[in-house]
């Protein structure tokens, strides 16, 4: 059975620190999801992530590496518009959930996608409000209990908020 470990990062610097530490810990990029509002200028940011990845990869461990290079490591990053909610940048399994049937749920796009991924509705509503306020949702999907503990430690050490985990039947790929 897969597990999902979620947290809220307050800003992109904190989010990039978390994603970089997940990468260093050996967690596969396809198991990491990130979701945040596409605010002023972030459409260019998303485009840059997709087109500047080689330069970002070449920068390697250089301090101050751009957010685009770090988040560009994630699978399936792109921007999408959720009807009635607005534009977002998403990567990983949550991108598939948001692009699928979750958009038609009565609970709404983000809440429906999160509930569909196994998050209890009350937590999904909490995350939805935080994301709409400009925070960043990060999740890791794993069937390895050691990775669950490692992920929670990475979140805690980075000062993330609302750290939770849940078991899920399956995650869209």
C-alpha positions as CSV (number, residue, x, y, z in Angstrom):
1,X,0.0,0.0,0.0
2,X,1.3,3.4,-0.9
3,X,1.7,6.2,1.5
4,X,1.6,10.0,0.9
5,X,3.4,12.4,3.1
6,X,2.3,16.1,2.7
7,X,3.4,19.5,4.0
8,X,3.0,23.1,3.4
9,X,6.0,25.4,2.5
10,X,5.4,29.1,3.1
11,X,7.5,30.3,0.2
12,X,9.5,29.1,-2.9
13,X,12.8,29.3,-1.0
14,X,11.5,26.9,1.6
15,X,10.0,24.7,-1.1
16,X,13.2,24.5,-3.1
17,X,15.1,23.6,0.0
18,X,12.7,20.7,0.7
19,X,12.7,19.5,-2.9
20,X,16.5,19.6,-3.1
21,X,16.8,17.7,0.2
22,X,14.3,15.1,-1.1
23,X,16.4,14.7,-4.2
24,X,19.6,14.4,-2.1
25,X,17.8,11.7,0.0
26,X,17.3,9.7,-3.2
27,X,13.6,10.0,-3.6
28,X,12.5,9.6,-7.2
29,X,11.3,12.8,-8.9
30,X,8.2,11.0,-10.2
31,X,7.0,10.4,-6.6
32,X,7.2,14.1,-5.6
33,X,4.3,16.5,-6.2
34,X,4.4,20.3,-5.8
35,X,1.4,22.6,-6.2
36,X,1.3,26.4,-5.9
37,X,-0.6,29.4,-7.4
38,X,0.7,30.8,-10.6
39,X,1.1,34.4,-9.4
40,X,2.5,37.3,-11.3
41,X,5.5,36.2,-13.4
42,X,5.2,32.6,-12.5
43,X,4.0,31.6,-16.0
44,X,7.5,32.7,-17.2
45,X,9.0,30.8,-14.3
46,X,7.2,27.6,-15.3
47,X,8.4,28.0,-18.9
48,X,11.9,28.6,-17.7
49,X,11.9,25.5,-15.7
50,X,11.1,23.4,-18.7
51,X,13.6,25.1,-21.0
52,X,16.5,25.9,-18.7
53,X,16.8,22.5,-17.0
54,X,20.2,21.7,-18.8
55,X,21.7,24.9,-17.5
56,X,20.3,24.2,-14.0
57,X,21.6,20.7,-14.0
58,X,25.0,22.0,-15.0
59,X,25.0,24.3,-12.0
60,X,24.7,21.2,-9.8
61,X,25.2,22.0,-6.2
62,X,26.1,25.6,-6.6
63,X,24.7,27.7,-3.8
64,X,21.9,30.0,-4.9
65,X,20.8,27.7,-7.7
66,X,17.7,29.1,-9.3
67,X,14.2,27.8,-8.2
68,X,13.6,26.8,-11.9
69,X,16.5,24.4,-11.9
70,X,15.5,22.7,-8.6
71,X,11.8,22.4,-9.3
72,X,12.6,21.7,-12.9
73,X,14.0,18.3,-11.8
74,X,10.4,17.2,-11.0
75,X,8.4,15.1,-13.4
76,X,5.6,16.7,-15.5
77,X,5.9,20.3,-14.3
78,X,3.6,22.7,-16.0
79,X,0.9,25.3,-15.5
80,X,-2.8,24.6,-15.6
81,X,-6.0,26.6,-14.9
82,X,-8.6,25.1,-12.5
83,X,-12.0,26.4,-13.4
84,X,-13.4,28.7,-10.7
85,X,-10.0,28.7,-8.9
86,X,-7.4,30.1,-11.2
87,X,-3.9,29.3,-12.6
88,X,-1.5,27.0,-10.8
89,X,1.9,25.4,-11.3
90,X,1.9,21.7,-10.6
91,X,4.3,18.8,-10.9
92,X,4.3,15.1,-10.2
93,X,1.3,12.8,-9.5
94,X,-0.9,15.7,-8.4
95,X,-0.7,17.1,-12.0
96,X,-2.4,14.0,-13.3
97,X,-5.0,14.2,-10.5
98,X,-5.8,17.8,-11.3
99,X,-5.9,17.1,-15.0
100,X,-8.4,14.2,-14.6
101,X,-11.8,13.6,-13.1
102,X,-11.0,15.6,-10.0
103,X,-11.9,18.8,-11.8
104,X,-15.5,17.7,-12.1
105,X,-16.1,16.9,-8.4
106,X,-18.5,18.9,-6.3
107,X,-15.8,19.6,-3.8
108,X,-13.8,21.6,-6.3
109,X,-10.6,21.1,-8.3
110,X,-7.9,21.2,-5.6
111,X,-10.0,19.6,-2.9
112,X,-11.3,16.9,-5.2
113,X,-7.8,16.1,-6.5
114,X,-6.4,15.8,-3.0
115,X,-9.3,13.7,-1.7
116,X,-8.9,11.5,-4.8
117,X,-5.2,11.0,-3.8
118,X,-6.2,9.7,-0.4
119,X,-6.1,12.9,1.8
120,X,-9.0,13.1,4.2
121,X,-11.5,15.9,3.2
122,X,-10.9,18.0,6.3
123,X,-7.1,18.1,5.5
124,X,-7.7,18.7,1.8
125,X,-9.8,21.8,2.7
126,X,-7.0,23.0,5.0
127,X,-4.4,22.5,2.2
128,X,-6.7,24.1,-0.4
129,X,-7.0,27.3,1.7
130,X,-3.3,27.5,2.3
131,X,-2.5,27.0,-1.4
132,X,-4.9,29.7,-2.4
133,X,-3.2,32.0,0.1
134,X,0.1,31.5,-1.8
135,X,1.6,28.6,0.1
136,X,3.1,25.6,-1.6
137,X,1.9,22.0,-1.2
138,X,4.6,19.3,-1.4
139,X,3.9,15.6,-1.2
140,X,5.9,12.4,-1.6
141,X,4.3,9.1,-2.5
142,X,6.0,6.0,-1.4
143,X,5.4,2.4,-0.3
144,X,8.5,2.4,1.9
145,X,8.1,3.2,5.6
146,X,11.7,4.3,5.9
147,X,11.1,6.9,3.2
148,X,8.0,8.1,5.0
149,X,10.1,8.8,8.1
150,X,12.9,10.3,6.1
151,X,10.4,12.6,4.3
152,X,8.8,13.8,7.5
153,X,12.3,14.6,8.9
154,X,13.2,16.6,5.8
155,X,9.9,18.5,6.1
156,X,10.5,19.2,9.8
157,X,14.1,20.2,9.4
158,X,13.1,22.7,6.7
159,X,10.4,24.2,9.0
160,X,7.4,23.0,6.9
161,X,3.9,23.3,8.3
162,X,0.9,21.0,8.4
163,X,2.9,17.8,8.0
164,X,0.6,14.8,7.6
165,X,0.7,11.4,6.0
166,X,-2.0,9.0,4.8
167,X,-2.3,5.6,3.2
168,X,-3.7,5.6,-0.3
169,X,-5.0,2.9,-2.6
170,X,-3.3,4.2,-5.7
171,X,-1.8,7.4,-7.1
172,X,-2.4,8.5,-10.7
173,X,0.8,8.3,-12.7
